[in-house]
Amino acid sequence: MSSSITDEAFAVAGAQVVDAAAFCVETVLKVCALSAATVPLLKSGTVAVDMLNPYYINNITFIVILGLTAFVLEAMSRTLRAQSMDVLSS
């Protein structure tokens, strides 16, 4: 899956585009769920904000074992007014 915004456009806007080594940060913000390949790269205590599919038992296991703090976007409450902006309707 790819974005319609290129890495170069992000860099021009001031973002630093890096490889997987960047997962040793304190906070990870993602639109899609973390993959099985990237989850083990996170350090204990990392805050993950993404679509995590919390009902998939392996994801919960990773959160517990790695000591992550997770904000699960698809579990956020949905209101009629904000529904057009939530991750499940996008």
Backbone hydrogen bonds in HBPLUS format (Angstrom, degrees):
<---DONOR---> <-ACCEPTOR-->    atom                        ^
c    i                          cat <-CA-CA->   ^        H-A-AA   ^      H-
h    n   atom  resd res      DA  || num        DHA   H-A  angle D-A-AA Bond
n    s   type  num  typ     dist DA aas  dist angle  dist       angle   num
A0009-ALA N   A0006-THR O   3.12 MM   3  5.22 121.1  2.49  96.3 110.1     1
A0010-PHE N   A0006-THR O   3.17 MM   4  6.58 154.7  2.24 148.2 154.8     2
A0011-ALA N   A0007-ASP O   2.92 MM   4  6.22 157.2  1.98 150.1 156.6     3
A0012-VAL N   A0008-GLU O   2.92 MM   4  6.18 156.6  1.97 149.2 155.1     4
A0013-ALA N   A0009-ALA O   3.10 MM   4  6.29 144.8  2.23 139.0 148.2     5
A0013-ALA N   A0010-PHE O   3.09 MM   3  5.06 120.9  2.45  93.2 108.2     6
A0015-ALA N   A0010-PHE O   2.93 MM   5  5.31 158.5  1.98 147.3 140.1     7
A0014-GLY N   A0011-ALA O   2.98 MM   3  5.08 156.9  2.03 103.9 111.0     8
A0022-ALA N   A0019-ASP O   3.10 MM   3  6.14 172.7  2.10 130.3 132.6     9
A0023-PHE N   A0020-ALA O   3.01 MM   3  5.81 169.6  2.02 125.9 127.8    10
A0047-VAL N   A0026-GLU O   2.78 MM  21  6.14 166.8  1.80 152.6 155.5    11
A0028-VAL N   A0047-VAL O   2.79 MM  19  6.23 159.3  1.83 165.2 171.6    12
A0049-VAL N   A0028-VAL O   2.83 MM  21  6.13 170.1  1.84 172.5 175.2    13
A0030-LYS N   A0049-VAL O   2.91 MM  19  6.30 164.2  1.93 162.7 165.1    14
A0038-THR N   A0035-SER O   3.07 MM   3  5.28 129.9  2.33 100.9 113.6    15
A0039-VAL N   A0035-SER O   3.03 MM   4  6.20 156.1  2.09 161.9 167.5    16
A0041-LEU N   A0038-THR O   2.98 MM   3  5.32 146.0  2.10 110.6 121.2    17
A0042-LEU N   A0039-VAL O   3.08 MM   3  5.64 163.5  2.11 119.7 124.6    18
A0046-THR N   A0043-LYS O   3.17 MM   3  5.85 152.1  2.25 143.0 142.5    19
A0045-GLY N   A0067-GLY O   2.90 MM  22  5.41 141.4  2.05 115.1 127.5    20
A0069-THR N   A0046-THR O   2.94 MM  23  6.22 165.9  1.95 152.0 155.3    21
A0048-ALA N   A0069-THR O   2.80 MM  21  6.19 158.8  1.85 159.4 166.8    22
A0071-PHE N   A0048-ALA O   2.84 MM  23  6.19 164.8  1.86 161.0 164.1    23
A0050-ASP N   A0071-PHE O   3.27 MM  21  6.68 147.2  2.38 159.4 168.4    24
A0073-LEU N   A0050-ASP O   2.97 MM  23  5.52 162.1  2.01 130.6 134.8    25
A0056-TYR N   A0053-ASN O   3.05 MM   3  5.80 168.1  2.06 127.6 129.6    26
A0059-ASN N   A0056-TYR O   2.93 MM   3  5.69 133.7  2.14 124.2 134.9    27
A0061-THR N   A0057-ILE O   2.98 MM   4  6.20 157.4  2.03 150.0 156.7    28
A0062-PHE N   A0058-ASN O   2.95 MM   4  6.20 158.5  2.00 148.0 152.8    29
A0063-ILE N   A0059-ASN O   3.03 MM   4  6.29 159.8  2.07 149.0 154.2    30
A0064-VAL N   A0060-ILE O   3.03 MM   4  6.28 161.9  2.06 152.6 156.6    31
A0065-ILE N   A0061-THR O   2.86 MM   4  6.00 177.0  1.86 161.6 162.4    32
A0066-LEU N   A0062-PHE O   2.91 MM   4  5.80 165.0  1.93 148.7 153.5    33
A0067-GLY N   A0063-ILE O   3.02 MM   4  5.79 118.8  2.41 130.0 143.4    34
A0068-LEU N   A0063-ILE O   3.00 MM   5  5.01 154.8  2.07 142.9 148.8    35
A0067-GLY N   A0064-VAL O   3.23 MM   3  5.15 142.4  2.38  95.5 106.3    36
A0075-ALA N   A0072-VAL O   3.04 MM   3  5.47 153.7  2.11 112.7 121.1    37
A0076-MET N   A0073-LEU O   3.28 MM   3  5.52 166.2  2.30 108.2 112.2    38
A0083-GLN N   A0079-THR O   2.86 MM   4  5.69 117.2  2.26 150.0 165.6    39
A0085-MET N   A0082-ALA O   2.89 MM   3  5.48 157.1  1.95 119.9 127.6    40
A0086-ASP N   A0083-GLN O   3.31 MM   3  5.35 160.1  2.35 103.7 109.3    41
A0089-SER N   A0086-ASP O   3.32 MM   3  5.71 147.4  2.43 106.7 115.0    42
